[in-house]
Structures are given as C-alpha cells and as structure tokens.
Amino acid sequence: MPQYLYQVAYTSESLAAQIKTPQDRLEVVGKQISDAVGARILAGGYSYGEYDVSVIVDAPDDVSMAAVALAIAAGGAVRAAKTTPLLSGGQWVAALRKAPAVSAQYRPPARRGGARAARCEPSRGPPSSDFSAWTLTSLDKSEEERGIYHAALRVHMREVQEAIRIDHDHLGVGEG
C-alpha cells in the first residue's frame, strides 16, 4: 500500500482540550482511520514547532488518504496539515531510471535577464525552514545572502531526513 508522511498542527482550542483530557490521539485516530478506510499509522510521534504530529500512514490508495486528510481538516481540530506521498526504495530507483528520458525531452522556460542562473530565495524575510515561501528569482544577490540560503537549506534537509527516519524493523523491511 502507498505510504504518506502526514503532519498536523493543532489549533489552540484543540491543544487546550487535550490538556484538559489527555489521551494519545495517535491511538484513537489510528483506530478510526483503520475502521473507516483501512489506513494504518505505521509510525509517528508528537513534536513542537511548525507541526505537532508527524506520522507515516499506510493507506490503500491516494483517494483513501485524501479522505483521511479531508475528514481530519473538516473536524476543526487542526490549523494546518500537510500530506506528502512517500516512494519506496524501489519506486525511487525506478524514478531515477526514468529521469534521463525526461531530461532528454524537458526544456526549461527561457530565462529572464540574460544568462543569469535562477535560484530560490525567500519571498519575505530572512531564510527560514518555511521553504514553501521561497520563490524563483535571479542570482543578483550577494555571496553572503546565497550562503545564508544554502546553509538554511542544508539544515532544513537534515531536519527532514531525521523526521522521516523510520524504524525498519517496525515496518517489516527485509521480510519476504
């Protein structure tokens, strides 16, 4: 079954309710989504920062995962959520093998401003881990600004890699 990284940020009201009546919502929601659409929470945990919960969900298909995300969002307990489809190692290798065929055909749009290379830069404020806010601009920034961006990107990528590190024994990787 396809797997997804699902991240949720609770509303302040939801957190207040959970403080009044503490319970492990991963267990509760895990049973609910299993009963409803056959999806399972394989691994996950609570954190603080941009998201309060990060889980790996095994769902029958994209539509089932979309139904889970829609139902949770409609419940009103979350202020933000993010669903990221995950590829298995085999799927990733297959994509890598197909990439040269796409590269042979793909041509990027013409660049503005002559031969300058394009790069990502924050559309507002200094670099942060909110890379969804970065937009495409030309490389007319200082070496220091480029260095700050690249350092922030490296830190963010390490954080992402750590966040999705999964206990392979728990997932049954290597079992026949």
N, C-alpha and C positions, 0 to 999 in steps of 0.2 A: 504494500500500500504506500502511496505517496506520504512523505513527511513534510512538516511545516514547522518553522520557528514562529511561535505566536507570542507576542509581547503585549502586555496590558498595563496601562496607567490608571489607577483608581481615581474617582472623584473624591473630594474631601469628605463629602457626606458618606460615601461608601467606607472610607477608612474609619470615620467616626463610628459607624455602625459596627464595623469589625472589632474595634477597640472595646465597645460595649459587650459584644458577644463573640469572643474569639473562637475561631474554628479554622481548620485547614481547608481553604477554598479549593485547593488543587484536588483533594479527595472528593469533595462534594461535586464540583463541576466535572471532574473526570467521570464519575458515575453517570451524571446527567447526559453528557455528550455520547457516552458509550451506549446508553439505553436509547437515545434519540436517533443517532445516525451511525453507530458502530465505530466512532472515532475513539482513540485511546491516547491518554497523556503518557508518553514513554519516559520522560524525564523533565525536570524543571525545578524551579525554585523562586523564592522571593528575593527582591533586591530593593535598593533605594537608588534614586537618581531619576533618569528620564522615564523608566518603566518600573513598575512594582512587581511584576510577574513575568517570567520568561519560561516557556515550556516548549518541548518538542512534541508535536501531535502527529499521530499516525492516523490518517483518515482514508476512507475508501476512495475518494476522488476529490477534485477541486470543488465541485458543487457542494459536497458534504462539508468541506472545510469552510467554504463561503457561508453556508447555513449556520455553522457554529459561530463564526465571526459576526454575522448579522444579528443573530439572536442575543449574543453577549452585548453587542453595542446597543441594541434596542432595549436591553434591560435597564439602562441608565446608571449602572454602577461604575462605568469606565469613562474617562475623559479622552483617552486616546488608545488606539490599538494598532498593531502592525502585524501583518501576516506575510511571511517570507517562505516561498516554496523552497525545499531543500532537494538537492540532487544527491543520489548515492554516488559512491566512488565510480561504479561502472558507468552511470549516466554522465558523470563529469568527464570521464575518459572518452566516451562516445562523442560528447560535445567538442572536446579538444580535437578529436579526429575529423569532425565535420568543419571546424573553423577554417582550415585552409581553403576549402571550396568556397566558403562565403567570402573570405578575404580576397580571393581571386576575382570576384564579381563586384564587391562593395566598393563604392567610391564616396568619400565624404563630401558634403556640400562645399562649394567654393568658399574659401576663407576671405573674410573682410580684412582690410588693412594690409594687403600685400602678402609677403611670405612669412609673416609672424606666426608662430605656433599658437594654438589655442590652449588654454588651461582653465581649470576650475578655480573659482575664487568666491569667497563669501559675498552674498548679495547685501549683507548688512553686518556691521560689526566685525570684531576680530574672529580668527578661526576658532571653531568650537567642534564638539563631537556631533553637532547637528548638520551633517553633510548634505541632508536633503535641501538645505537652504543655499547651497552653493550653485552658482550659475556660471555659464561659459563666457569668458572674456579673453582679451588678448594679453600677451606677455609683456605689457609695458610697465609692470610693477618692479619695485626694487628687488635686488637679490635677497635682502633681509625678509621682505614680505613673502617671497617664494619659499624661503627657508622655513618660515613660521608655518605656512600652509602645509608643506611636506612633513614637517615634524608632527603637526596635529593629525595629519592623515595616518602617519605611521602609528601613533599612539592609539588612534581610533581602531585601526585594523587589528592591533594586538588585543584590544578590548573585545572586539567582535569575535576573534578567534578563541579567546578564553571563554566568552559567553556561550559559544556553541559547542565547546568541548563536551563530548558525551561519553559516559561510561560504556565502553564497548561490550563488556560482559553483560550489562543490564539489557542492552539491545539485542544480544544474541549474535553479534557479528562473528563470523567464522563458523557458525553452526551450519550443518548441512541439511 
